[in-house]
Amino acid sequence: MNRNEEFTEIVKFVSKDINKIGIDNLPATNELHSLSELKKYLEMKISELLDTNYAKLLNTLYLIDLDERRLHGLFSGKNREIIPEVLADMIIQRQVQKFNNRKKYKEGKI
């Protein structure tokens, strides 16, 4: 699998989890050319949710299965401005981890 295929799969993972709870409008895979573009989009959506629907944001983070201790530390910190950026990084890291684990499982390496 080449980098473009891996990137497409990662975007699908992110889209699937986010769309499950009704947050849609994730750009099409062919509109995103890098993880940094995906991160910027996620930062924007996270910022919106922080302001408008905190419960939905928490549900999304739970669904994606982010580390609760890291989340607690982030939300209890003093610098609230970094939350969207850090959450976007955490989401992408977790989705890449899921992707790699599933890939290894399919290859019989797990």
C-alpha positions in Angstrom: 0.0 0.0 0.0 1.5 3.4 -1.0 1.3 6.6 1.0 -1.7 7.9 -0.9 -3.7 4.8 -0.1 -2.6 4.9 3.5 -3.6 8.6 3.7 -7.0 7.8 2.1 -7.6 5.0 4.7 -6.7 7.2 7.6 -9.1 9.9 6.3 -11.8 7.2 6.0 -11.2 6.2 9.7 -11.5 9.8 10.9 -14.6 10.3 8.8 -16.3 7.2 9.9 -15.9 7.9 13.6 -16.9 11.5 13.3 -19.8 10.9 11.0 -21.2 8.2 13.4 -22.3 11.0 15.8 -23.6 13.4 13.2 -20.7 15.6 12.5 -20.3 15.6 8.8 -18.9 17.9 6.1 -15.5 16.3 6.3 -13.8 17.3 3.0 -13.6 14.5 0.4 -10.4 12.5 0.5 -9.4 13.9 -2.9 -9.7 17.5 -1.4 -7.2 16.8 1.4 -3.6 16.4 0.3 -1.9 16.0 3.7 -2.4 15.2 7.3 -1.7 18.9 8.1 -4.7 19.9 6.0 -6.8 17.3 7.8 -5.5 18.6 11.1 -6.5 22.2 10.3 -10.0 21.1 9.4 -10.3 19.1 12.6 -9.1 22.1 14.6 -11.8 24.2 13.1 -14.6 21.6 13.8 -13.3 21.0 17.4 -13.2 24.8 18.0 -16.9 25.0 16.8 -17.9 22.1 19.1 -16.1 23.6 22.1 -18.3 26.7 21.6 -21.6 25.2 20.6 -21.9 21.5 21.6 -19.4 20.4 24.2 -21.3 17.2 24.9 -21.1 16.2 21.3 -17.4 16.8 21.3 -16.9 14.6 24.3 -19.0 11.9 22.7 -16.8 12.1 19.6 -13.6 11.9 21.7 -15.0 8.8 23.6 -16.0 7.1 20.3 -12.5 7.7 18.8 -11.1 6.2 22.0 -8.7 8.9 23.1 -6.7 8.5 26.3 -8.9 9.8 29.1 -5.9 10.9 31.3 -4.5 13.0 28.5 -7.9 14.5 27.8 -8.4 15.3 31.5 -5.0 17.0 31.7 -5.8 19.0 28.5 -9.2 20.2 29.6 -8.0 21.0 33.1 -5.1 23.0 31.9 -4.9 26.8 32.0 -4.2 27.4 28.3 -7.6 26.6 26.7 -6.5 28.1 23.3 -4.4 25.0 22.5 -7.2 22.5 23.0 -8.4 22.3 19.3 -4.8 21.9 18.1 -3.9 19.2 20.6 -7.2 17.3 20.2 -6.7 17.3 16.4 -3.2 15.8 16.9 -4.5 13.2 19.3 -7.3 12.2 16.9 -5.0 11.8 14.0 -2.4 9.9 16.1 -5.1 7.5 17.3 -6.6 6.9 13.9 -3.1 6.2 12.5 -2.6 3.8 15.4 -5.9 2.0 14.6 -5.0 1.9 10.9 -1.6 0.3 11.6 -3.0 -2.2 14.0 -5.7 -3.3 11.5 -3.1 -3.5 8.7 -0.9 -5.7 10.9 -3.9 -7.9 11.8 -4.8 -8.4 8.2 -1.2 -9.3 7.4 -1.2 -11.9 10.2 1.4 -9.9 12.2 -0.7 -9.6 15.3 
